[in-house]
Amino acid sequence: MRFVREKYFRLSLCSFLCFCGCTQNAPLITPDIGLGNAIVLSKNILQPLEGIYSLADGDNGLGTEFVCKVSRNRISFFGNKAGVLMILQAGLIQSDSSILFLGFWRISEKPAEGTIHFVLGPKQAHQLIHSNTPTGINLIGGFLLNKQEQKLTLSYNRDFSAATKAKSLAIFGHHGIETNANPPFMENSLKAVLQAEYYGANGLEVDVRLTKDNVPVLFHDPDLNIRVVEKSGILADVDQVSWNTLFNFVRLHDGQRIPSLEEALTLAVDSTDLNYIWLDIKGNPNVFQYLEPIVRKAISNASAKGRNLQIITDIPTDEVIAEYQKQPSYATLPVMCELELDKTLSLKATYWGPRWTLGLMLDQVDQAHQQGLKVYTWTLNSEDIIVSYLKDGRFDGLITDYPAYAVYHFYTMP
């Protein structure tokens, strides 16, 4: 049945190359790759594949060691070289009961990506599906680099350490993924919400502003500008534009609409396995009045679905504190403060969010933990700093543009 598998490779890779290939010159938006007639495998079947893999054969251009994580209907690998990540779909080929993996690889801080594929043979596929064990598994395949097919075989090495599995780390995408270098989709978008977990994030930080008619929307800058939106003739601050105008006439650079907060939270609850949403509030007058019903509804919907989704409202400035205090009922919702620990405690917040440039702050983090607070730091984009903070710090989570670094170094810890 080798011919069948090769046929799947050729058809899928050729159709994908019409869109993608590999480049070193410009960031790419990578479309999904269809699995043809293969039966798409569920998260429950793929979950046992999680662990540490080693390069067993082939080209080492993507690295020599990889962390495997499964999220919804994707399997992702995070490598020890240049923040490399691979995102694949998996399907059972009915004709010979092997499992086909098709997807793409990317480099976190460079505009480079290409297609990738693996096969898990019938015997090992049966082992995975019926025994739920990855021991001895070899993923045999290859990847496209500079329009040349390179061989690649990954072998399961070990499970995550007991110490790592006993911990939890909140990894927030910084209003998207790779937003400083090679974004696969625009920041503060519905695609960011829907796909962030494939790129290693289990949480997403988003920016919230009010429109002229007080609709909370996801947008970072105070004004509509060409950094993130297409030219439309609408040059104004976000709070001077109605929701109807944004909806109908303004588009992000990748063609998406600016989403409302309600749309984003509904998508996060209904269509993702994200554990955290961090709402960075930009401080419009009476913003908490308009946020509260939306946040409460999303929390209620998540609870009804059995989802463990923490929706955390962040207070970054004294001006936002003043707005927060105008809405006393908001105090029963999860709140974070980025300011000094004393202010965080006085607000009775349940999360503290100091910036990373303040250092590890071991004593203050310990104090916060003693008071029952979780501590998340932001925004860590250097691989060396991420490693240092994971190894020497005591934070419960972090924001980064490059979740691949955090995933690899966290899950390979002894």
C-alpha positions as CSV (number, residue, x, y, z in Angstrom):
1,M,0.0,0.0,0.0
2,R,3.1,2.2,-0.2
3,F,1.7,3.6,-3.5
4,V,-1.5,4.8,-1.8
5,R,0.4,6.7,0.8
6,E,2.7,8.3,-1.8
7,K,-0.3,9.2,-3.9
8,Y,-1.7,11.1,-0.9
9,F,1.6,12.9,-0.4
10,R,1.8,13.9,-4.0
11,L,-1.7,15.2,-4.3
12,S,-1.7,17.0,-1.0
13,L,1.8,18.5,-1.3
14,C,1.2,19.6,-4.9
15,S,-2.0,21.3,-4.1
16,F,-0.5,23.0,-1.1
17,L,2.5,24.3,-3.1
18,C,0.1,26.3,-5.2
19,F,-0.4,28.3,-2.1
20,C,2.7,28.0,-0.1
21,G,6.1,26.4,-0.6
22,C,9.0,27.9,1.2
23,T,10.3,31.4,1.3
24,Q,12.9,33.5,3.1
25,N,11.5,36.9,1.9
26,A,8.0,37.4,3.1
27,P,5.7,36.0,5.7
28,L,3.1,33.6,4.5
29,I,-0.5,32.7,5.5
30,T,-0.6,29.0,5.4
31,P,-4.0,27.4,4.4
32,D,-5.2,24.1,5.8
33,I,-4.1,21.0,4.0
34,G,-6.9,18.5,3.2
35,L,-6.5,14.9,4.1
36,G,-8.6,13.6,1.2
37,N,-10.5,10.5,2.1
38,A,-8.5,9.8,5.3
39,I,-10.6,9.7,8.5
40,V,-9.6,12.7,10.6
41,L,-8.5,11.5,14.1
42,S,-9.8,13.0,17.3
43,K,-7.8,14.5,20.1
44,N,-8.4,11.5,22.3
45,I,-6.7,9.2,19.9
46,L,-3.8,11.5,19.2
47,Q,-3.2,12.6,22.9
48,P,-1.0,9.6,23.8
49,L,1.5,10.8,21.1
50,E,2.5,13.7,23.4
51,G,6.0,13.7,24.7
52,I,9.6,14.3,23.6
53,Y,10.8,13.1,20.2
54,S,14.3,12.8,18.8
55,L,15.5,13.1,15.2
56,A,16.2,9.5,14.2
57,D,17.0,9.9,10.5
58,G,17.1,12.6,7.8
59,D,17.9,16.3,7.7
60,N,18.5,18.3,10.9
61,G,17.4,21.6,9.4
62,L,14.4,21.8,11.7
63,G,16.2,20.6,14.8
64,T,17.1,17.4,16.6
65,E,14.7,17.3,19.5
66,F,11.0,18.1,19.6
67,V,8.1,18.5,22.0
68,C,4.8,17.0,20.8
69,K,1.5,18.5,21.9
70,V,-2.0,17.8,20.8
71,S,-4.8,20.4,20.6
72,R,-8.2,19.7,19.3
73,N,-7.8,18.4,15.7
74,R,-4.1,19.2,15.3
75,I,-0.8,17.7,16.4
76,S,2.1,20.2,16.9
77,F,5.8,19.7,17.3
78,F,8.1,22.4,18.8
79,G,11.8,22.1,18.1
80,N,15.1,23.0,19.7
81,K,16.2,25.1,16.7
82,A,15.1,28.7,15.9
83,G,11.7,28.3,17.5
84,V,10.7,25.8,14.8
85,L,7.2,24.5,15.0
86,M,5.2,22.0,12.9
87,I,1.4,21.9,12.8
88,L,-0.3,18.8,11.3
89,Q,-3.6,17.2,10.7
90,A,-3.8,13.4,11.2
91,G,-6.0,10.9,9.4
92,L,-6.5,7.2,9.2
93,I,-6.0,5.7,5.7
94,Q,-8.7,3.1,5.5
95,S,-7.0,1.0,2.7
96,D,-4.0,0.0,4.9
97,S,-4.8,1.4,8.4
98,S,-1.8,3.6,8.5
99,I,-2.0,7.2,9.8
100,L,-1.1,10.1,7.6
101,F,0.1,13.4,9.0
102,L,0.1,16.5,6.7
103,G,0.8,20.0,7.6
104,F,3.4,22.8,7.6
105,W,6.5,23.9,9.5
106,R,7.4,27.5,10.4
107,I,10.3,29.3,12.0
108,S,9.1,31.7,14.8
109,E,11.2,34.8,14.0
110,K,11.8,34.4,10.3
111,P,9.5,34.4,7.2
112,A,10.2,30.8,6.4
113,E,7.9,27.8,6.2
114,G,7.1,24.8,4.1
115,T,5.1,21.6,3.9
116,I,5.7,18.5,6.0
117,H,4.3,15.0,6.2
118,F,4.7,11.8,8.2
119,V,3.3,8.3,8.1
120,L,2.7,6.0,11.1
121,G,2.7,2.4,9.7
122,P,-0.3,0.1,10.3
123,K,1.3,-1.9,13.2
124,Q,2.2,1.3,15.1
125,A,-1.1,2.9,14.2
126,H,-2.9,-0.1,15.7
127,Q,-0.8,0.2,18.8
128,L,-1.6,3.9,19.2
129,I,-5.4,3.5,18.6
130,H,-5.9,0.4,20.7
131,S,-3.2,0.5,23.3
132,N,-2.8,4.3,23.8
133,T,0.9,4.0,24.1
134,P,3.6,5.8,22.0
135,T,6.5,3.6,23.0
136,G,8.6,2.7,20.0
137,I,6.7,4.9,17.6
138,N,8.5,6.3,14.6
139,L,7.0,9.0,12.4
140,I,8.6,8.6,8.9
141,G,8.3,11.3,6.4
142,G,9.8,14.5,5.1
143,F,9.6,18.2,4.6
144,L,10.0,20.7,1.8
145,L,12.9,23.1,2.1
146,N,13.9,25.4,-0.7
147,K,11.6,23.4,-3.0
148,Q,13.6,20.2,-2.2
149,E,12.2,17.3,-0.3
150,Q,14.2,16.4,2.8
151,K,13.8,13.1,4.7
152,L,12.7,13.3,8.3
153,T,12.0,10.6,10.9
154,L,11.1,11.4,14.4
155,S,11.2,8.7,17.2
156,Y,9.3,8.9,20.5
157,N,11.9,9.2,23.2
158,R,10.2,9.8,26.5
159,D,7.2,11.2,28.3
160,F,7.3,14.7,30.0
161,S,9.0,14.6,33.4
162,A,6.9,14.0,36.4
163,A,8.0,17.4,37.7
164,T,6.8,19.1,34.5
165,K,3.5,17.3,34.5
166,A,2.9,18.3,38.1
167,K,3.2,22.0,37.1
168,S,1.0,24.2,35.0
169,L,2.2,27.1,32.9
170,A,0.0,29.7,31.3
171,I,1.4,30.6,27.9
172,F,-0.4,33.6,26.4
173,G,0.0,34.5,22.8
174,H,0.6,38.3,22.6
175,H,-2.6,39.4,20.9
176,G,-1.8,36.8,18.3
177,I,1.1,34.7,17.3
178,E,4.6,35.9,16.1
179,T,3.1,39.4,15.8
180,N,6.6,41.0,15.9
181,A,8.1,39.0,13.0
182,N,6.1,36.5,10.9
183,P,2.4,36.6,11.8
184,P,0.3,33.8,10.3
185,F,-2.8,36.0,10.9
186,M,-3.5,39.5,12.1
187,E,-3.3,40.4,15.8
188,N,-6.5,40.7,17.8
189,S,-8.5,38.6,15.2
190,L,-10.8,35.7,15.2
191,K,-8.2,33.6,13.5
192,A,-5.9,34.4,16.4
193,V,-8.5,33.1,18.9
194,L,-9.3,30.0,16.8
195,Q,-5.7,28.9,16.0
196,A,-3.5,30.2,18.8
197,E,-3.4,26.8,20.6
198,Y,-1.9,25.1,17.5
199,Y,1.1,27.4,17.8
200,G,1.7,26.4,21.5
201,A,-0.4,29.0,23.4
202,N,-3.0,27.8,26.0
203,G,-4.1,31.4,26.5
204,L,-4.4,34.5,24.4
205,E,-3.9,38.2,25.5
206,V,-6.2,40.6,23.6
207,D,-6.6,44.3,23.6
208,V,-10.1,45.8,24.3
209,R,-11.4,49.2,23.3
210,L,-14.9,50.7,23.0
211,T,-16.4,52.0,19.8
212,K,-18.3,55.2,19.6
213,D,-21.5,53.3,20.5
214,N,-19.8,51.5,23.3
215,V,-19.3,48.1,21.7
216,P,-16.1,46.4,23.1
217,V,-13.9,45.4,20.3
218,L,-10.4,43.8,19.9
219,F,-7.9,46.5,18.8
220,H,-4.6,47.6,20.2
221,D,-3.9,51.1,18.8
222,P,-6.1,54.1,19.7
223,D,-6.6,54.9,16.1
224,L,-7.3,53.0,12.9
225,N,-4.0,53.0,11.1
226,I,-2.2,51.2,8.3
227,R,-0.1,49.2,10.7
228,V,-3.0,46.7,11.0
229,V,-5.9,47.8,8.8
230,E,-6.3,48.2,5.0
231,K,-6.7,51.7,3.7
232,S,-10.4,52.6,3.7
233,G,-10.6,56.4,3.9
234,I,-11.7,56.1,7.6
235,L,-9.0,57.9,9.6
236,A,-10.2,58.2,13.2
237,D,-9.8,57.0,16.7
238,V,-11.6,53.7,17.4
239,D,-13.8,55.4,19.9
240,Q,-15.0,57.8,17.3
241,V,-16.2,55.1,14.9
242,S,-19.4,53.1,15.3
243,W,-19.5,49.3,15.4
244,N,-21.6,49.2,12.3
245,T,-18.9,51.2,10.4
246,L,-16.1,49.0,11.6
247,F,-18.1,45.9,10.7
248,N,-19.0,47.0,7.2
249,F,-16.1,49.1,6.0
250,V,-12.8,48.3,7.9
251,R,-10.7,45.3,7.3
252,L,-7.5,44.0,8.8
253,H,-4.6,43.4,6.5
254,D,-5.5,39.7,6.0
255,G,-9.1,40.6,5.1
256,Q,-10.6,39.8,8.5
257,R,-13.0,42.1,10.3
258,I,-12.1,43.7,13.6
259,P,-14.0,41.5,16.0
260,S,-16.2,42.4,18.8
261,L,-15.2,41.1,22.2
262,E,-18.5,39.1,22.4
263,E,-17.6,37.4,19.1
264,A,-14.1,36.5,20.3
265,L,-15.2,35.1,23.6
266,T,-18.0,33.1,22.0
267,L,-15.5,31.6,19.6
268,A,-13.1,30.8,22.4
269,V,-15.8,29.0,24.4
270,D,-17.4,27.1,21.6
271,S,-14.5,26.3,19.3
272,T,-11.2,26.1,21.2
273,D,-9.6,24.4,24.1
274,L,-7.9,27.6,25.4
275,N,-7.6,27.8,29.2
276,Y,-7.1,31.5,29.5
277,I,-8.1,34.8,27.9
278,W,-6.4,38.0,29.1
279,L,-8.3,41.2,28.4
280,D,-6.0,44.2,28.3
281,I,-8.3,47.1,28.9
282,K,-7.4,50.3,27.2
283,G,-9.4,52.6,29.5
284,N,-12.4,54.1,27.7
285,P,-14.8,55.9,30.0
286,N,-17.3,53.5,31.7
287,V,-15.7,50.6,29.9
288,F,-16.4,48.1,32.7
289,Q,-20.1,48.8,32.5
290,Y,-20.1,47.5,28.9
291,L,-17.6,44.7,29.6
292,E,-19.4,43.1,32.5
293,P,-22.4,41.5,30.8
294,I,-20.3,40.2,28.0
295,V,-17.7,38.6,30.3
296,R,-20.4,37.2,32.6
297,K,-22.2,35.6,29.7
298,A,-19.0,34.0,28.4
299,I,-18.1,32.6,31.8
300,S,-21.6,31.2,32.2
301,N,-21.5,29.6,28.7
302,A,-18.0,28.1,29.4
303,S,-19.3,26.7,32.7
304,A,-22.3,25.2,31.0
305,K,-20.0,23.4,28.5
306,G,-17.7,22.1,31.3
307,R,-15.0,24.4,30.0
308,N,-12.2,25.5,32.4
309,L,-11.7,28.9,30.7
310,Q,-10.4,31.7,32.8
311,I,-11.4,35.1,31.4
312,I,-9.1,37.6,33.2
313,T,-9.7,41.3,33.0
314,D,-6.4,43.2,33.2
315,I,-6.0,46.7,34.9
316,P,-2.8,48.2,33.5
317,T,-2.9,51.8,34.7
318,D,-4.3,54.1,37.5
319,E,-6.8,55.5,35.0
320,V,-8.2,52.1,34.4
321,I,-8.3,51.5,38.2
322,A,-10.5,54.6,38.4
323,E,-12.9,53.2,35.7
324,Y,-12.9,49.8,37.5
325,Q,-13.9,51.3,40.8
326,K,-17.0,52.9,39.1
327,Q,-18.4,49.4,38.5
328,P,-18.3,47.7,42.0
329,S,-20.1,44.6,40.8
330,Y,-17.1,43.8,38.6
331,A,-15.1,42.9,41.7
332,T,-16.7,39.4,41.7
333,L,-15.1,38.6,38.3
334,P,-11.4,37.5,37.8
335,V,-9.2,40.6,37.7
336,M,-5.5,41.2,37.2
337,C,-3.5,44.3,38.0
338,E,-0.2,45.1,36.3
339,L,0.9,47.8,38.8
340,E,2.7,47.4,42.1
341,L,1.8,44.3,44.3
342,D,0.5,46.6,47.0
343,K,-2.0,48.1,44.6
344,T,-2.9,44.6,43.3
345,L,-3.6,43.4,46.8
346,S,-5.6,46.5,47.7
347,L,-7.9,45.9,44.7
348,K,-8.4,42.3,45.9
349,A,-7.3,41.2,42.4
350,T,-6.7,37.4,42.0
351,Y,-3.9,37.9,39.5
352,W,-0.8,40.1,39.4
353,G,0.9,40.9,36.0
354,P,4.3,42.6,36.4
355,R,6.3,43.4,33.3
356,W,9.4,41.2,32.7
357,T,11.8,44.1,32.8
358,L,11.3,44.3,36.6
359,G,13.2,41.1,36.9
360,L,12.4,37.8,38.7
361,M,11.2,39.5,41.9
362,L,11.4,36.3,43.8
363,D,10.4,37.7,47.1
364,Q,7.4,39.6,45.8
365,V,6.2,36.6,43.7
366,D,6.4,34.5,46.8
367,Q,4.4,37.1,48.7
368,A,1.8,37.1,46.0
369,H,1.5,33.3,46.1
370,Q,1.1,33.4,49.8
371,Q,-1.8,35.7,49.3
372,G,-3.4,33.3,46.8
373,L,-2.5,35.2,43.7
374,K,-1.3,33.8,40.3
375,V,1.5,35.8,38.8
376,Y,1.9,36.3,35.0
377,T,4.7,38.3,33.5
378,W,4.9,40.0,30.1
379,T,6.1,40.3,27.3
380,L,9.0,37.8,26.9
381,N,10.3,37.4,23.3
382,S,13.9,36.5,23.7
383,E,14.5,32.8,23.8
384,D,17.3,33.3,26.4
385,I,15.1,35.4,28.7
386,I,12.3,32.8,28.4
387,V,14.7,30.1,29.4
388,S,16.0,32.1,32.3
389,Y,12.5,32.9,33.6
390,L,11.4,29.3,33.3
391,K,14.5,28.0,35.1
392,D,15.0,30.6,37.8
393,G,11.7,32.3,38.1
394,R,8.5,31.4,40.0
395,F,5.9,32.8,37.6
396,D,2.7,31.0,36.8
397,G,2.6,32.1,33.2
398,L,3.9,34.5,30.6
399,I,3.0,36.5,27.5
400,T,5.1,36.0,24.4
401,D,5.0,36.6,20.7
402,Y,6.8,33.2,20.3
403,P,5.0,30.5,22.2
404,A,7.2,27.8,20.5
405,Y,10.2,28.8,22.7
406,A,8.2,28.5,25.9
407,V,6.6,25.2,25.0
408,Y,9.9,23.6,24.0
409,H,11.8,24.7,27.1
410,F,9.0,24.1,29.6
411,Y,8.2,20.6,28.5
412,T,11.8,19.5,28.2
413,M,12.6,20.5,31.8
414,P,13.8,17.7,34.0
